[in-house]
Amino acid sequence: MSTSGSVPSPSEPAASADRPAGTPASSRPRRTVGQRILQSILVVSLPVLLLGLGARLVATPVFLWLEYHRPGFPADHWGMGTEERMTFGSYGMDYIMNLAPPEYLGGLVSTEGGMAFTPAEVSHMSDVQHVMQWGLLSAFVLLVVSVLAGWWLHRRAPGAASAAWFAGAWLTVLLLVAACVAAVLGWQSFFAAFHSLFFSSGTWTFSISDTLIRLYPTQFWIDAAIAVALVTLVGAFAVMLVTTRRRRRAAAASAAPWAGGRGRLRSRT
């Protein structure tokens, strides 16, 4: 049956008020400057948050117990047993994670009858305590900012937060690869460079007979670095998996209205 006027063909859907004529259905609105800034915050924040999570999980008596009881962990050359190591090592872990005064460590007495930690060791542990406390506080603030930024982007620009977190996950992986290469090529240089970022020169080096070295030998720090890297890597891949699914759902949802419009157009013709 003939009709007056032209009828759009099924392959050429009519323009709607939501999409001007000639605009591809797959086109997306351009991000505003504010949205791109928030995306950048999410990208940069993710590696910091994942590394912070890994460091927090390592700085626990549970990890300490696993280290002291795992096969192959170096024994103390001066006769400190596993239980004694666990006792004083746990004191050290508790100290850096709390707001205890220096006397918390400075007043401990070893089984040999002397002070368990020298004043230089206590001073360094106080420095570590400050770094950990400020680091955790900064990570918490960063987490709150990231959640708020992600929520705002989700409401104003669907898919923008997922894209930023996906990019942040890849940035995390690249940083981990670079750090692993540096550590494998020269552990001592990597370890020294890491400490120089947070501590003054000469405040973090001790004799092999000092309590800190006996409790936390080189192998402990190598294992801790591996554990932090694994936690961070698993977290990055988990973020990639979740954000990929969300991005696909967002893309399907944005394309659905145009598909529905074409279906209705065909039914009218």
N, C-alpha and C positions, 0 to 999 in steps of 0.2 A: 504494500500500500504506500502510495506516494505521500509525502508530507511537504509542506511549504517551508522554505529555508533549508540551510545545510545542516546535516547531522554529523557530529564528530565521529570519526571511525574509531573502532575499539583500540587500535594501536596508538591513537592520539588523544589521550584524555583531556577533557576540558579543563581550563584553568579555574581555580577556586579562589575564594577570598583569602584562604590561608596561604596559597602559593600562587604568585603572579604567573601569567602566561610566559612560557619560555624558560621557566626556572626548573632545573632538573629535580626530580623527586629525591635523589640521593644527596642533594646539596645540604650543607649544614650551616647554621648561622655562625658568623665569625665571632671568636672570643673577644671580649672586651679586655682592656688593659688590666682592670682589676681582677678579672677571672684568670688571666695568664699569670699574674703575680701570685695568686693563690695556688695555681697549679705548680708554679716554681717552688713555693714553700713546701708543698706536699712531696715533690720530687726530691728535694734536698733533705727533708726531714726523715724520710723513710730509712736510709742507711744508718743515720744516727740512732734512731729508735730501735732498729733491729740489733745493732751492735750493743746498744745499752742493755737490751734484753738478754743477750748472750753473756755479757759481763756480769749482770746481776745473778744469773743462774749459776755462774761459775763461783762467785763469791759467797759460797754457802758451805756449811759443815758437811753437807751431803757429798759435794764434789771432793772435798778434802778427804773424807772417809774412802771414797772410791779410789782416789789417788794412792793413799797410804796402803791400801789393801790389794791393789792390783799387782799381778805378777810383773817383776822386772823393775819396779820402782826402786831407785837407789836407796840403800840403807844409810843410816847416819854413821860416819866413820868414828865418832866419839861415843858410840854406845847408846844413843837415845832410842828407846824402843818405840814401837808403833803406838801404844797407848799414850805414852808421854808426848809423842809428837802430836797425836790427835788432841790432847788436852791443850797444849800451848798453841798449836796451830788454830784451834777453834777460838781461843782467846783473841788471836790476831784477827781472824775473820769477824768476830763479833765487834771488835773495837772499831774497825774501819766502817762498819755498817751502822754504828750508833753514835750518839753524841757524848760518849764517855770521856772523862778527862784523861790526860796522860798518865795519871797515877794508876789507871786501870791496868796498864801494862807495866809501868815502872815499878809497881809494888810486888810483882810476881817473883817468887823465889824458885830456882831450879832445884832438881834433886841433888845436885852437887853442893848445894848450900849457898851459892851466890845468886846475884840477881839474874833473872832469866833473860832480860833484855837490857842492853847497855843504853845510856842516855842518847847516843847517836841513833840507835835502832828505834827507840821510842819517838824521837823527833821525826824520823822518816815515816813511821807509821802514822804520826799525826798529820803529816803532809798528805799521805795517801787517804786518810780519813776525810780531809778537807776536799780533795779532788773527787772522791766518791760521793760525798754529800752534795756538793755543788753540781756534779754531773747528774745525779739522780733528780735533783730539783729542776735542772735545766731540761732533762728529758721529760719530766712530768709536764712542764709548761709547754714544751714542744708538742707533746701528745695532745694536750687540750687544744692548742692552736690548730693542729692537724685535723682533729675531730670536727671542730667548728668550721674550718675551711672546707672540709669534705662535705659536711652537711649543707652549707650554703651553696656550694657548687652543684650538689645533687638536686637542689630545689630550683636553681636558676639556670643551670647548664648541664642537663643530664648527660652523663658519660664523661664529663670533663675530669671529675675526681678519679674515676677508674683509670682513665688514660694517664693521669699524672702518677698514680700509684704504680701502674704498670711500668712506666718509665723509671720511677724510683727504684723498683725492684731490679731492673737491668743495671742501673747505676750502682746498686749495691753489689751485684755480681762482679761488675768490672773492677770496683774498688777492692773486693776480696781477692780477685785474681792478681791484681797488682801487688797487694800486700803479701800474698803467698809467695809470689816470685821473689820479692825482696827478702822474705824470711828464709827461703830455701837457699838463695845465693849467699847469704851471710847472716846467720841468726844473731850473732853478737852485735853486728852493726845495726841490724833492725831493732834489737832490744834496746840498745843505747839510744838510738834515734827516738824511739817511742818514749823512753823515760825523760829525754831532754825536752820533750814537749811540755811536761808537767812539773818537773823537779829541777832545782838548781844543780849545777855541776858539783860533784863531790858529796852530795847528800844522800845518794842512793847506792853507793858502792861499799861493800863490806868484805871482811875476811871470811874465808871458808869455814872458820871455826866459830863465827858469830851465829847466834840463835836463828836469825832470819834466814840465813843461807842453809842452815841445817833443817829448818822446817820447810822452806820453799826453795829447793834446789833448782838448777836449770831445767831439769826434766819436768818439774812441776809447771813452769811457765810455758814450756813447749806444749805440754798437754792442755794447759788452759787456753792457749792461743788456738789450738786445733778445735777445742770444744766450742769456743766463742765463734769461730769461723763456721762450724757445722750448724750451730743454732741459727746464725745469721743467714746462711745459705738456704736452710730449710724454710725459714721465714720468708725469704725473698721468693722462692718458688711457690710457696703457698699464696702469696700475694698475687703473683702472676696468674695462677690458676683461677683464683676468685675473680680478679678483675677482668680476665679474658671472658669468662662466662657472663659477667655483668655487661661488658661492652657489646657482646653479641646480642643479649636480650634488649639492650637499649637501641641497637641498630635495627633489630627486627620490629621493635615497637614504633620507631620513627618512620619505618617504611610501611607499616600496616595501614594508616589512613589513606595513602595513595592507592594501595592495592584494593582497599574497600571501595574507594571512589570509582575505580575502573570497573569493578564488578557491578556497581549500581548503574553505571553508564551503559554497560552491555545489556542489562535487563530492560532498560527503557527503549533500546533500539530493537 
